[in-house]
């Protein structure tokens, strides 16, 4: 593999097939199969999701936003 990690510059990156779970607050997890690129030096993981998991995450985020407007816990953005 000739790709390099854009964070640390290492060439020690691999595509690893895995199942990922995204667990929004107060919602059931969204599971997605993927092959993210993982830097084995600094741990950066880069991936894209298919439309189905994105749609589910979007719906749950909207539900949480509505809950927040009604006085629930606010969402936290990960940078």
NORMOHU-V893595 format. One record per backbone hydrogen bond with DSSP energy under -1.0 kcal/mol. NH is the residue of the N-H (numbers start at 1). CO is the residue of the C=O. If there is no record, write none. Layout:
BEGIN
nh: {NH,NH}
co: {CO,CO}
END
This chain:
BEGIN
nh: {5,9,13,14,16,18,20,22,27,30,32,34,37,38,39,40,43,46,54,55,56,57,58,59,60,61,62,63,64,65,66,67,68,69,70,71,72}
co: {10,5,11,38,36,34,32,30,24,22,20,18,46,14,44,12,39,37,50,51,52,53,54,55,56,57,58,59,60,61,62,63,64,65,66,68,67}
END
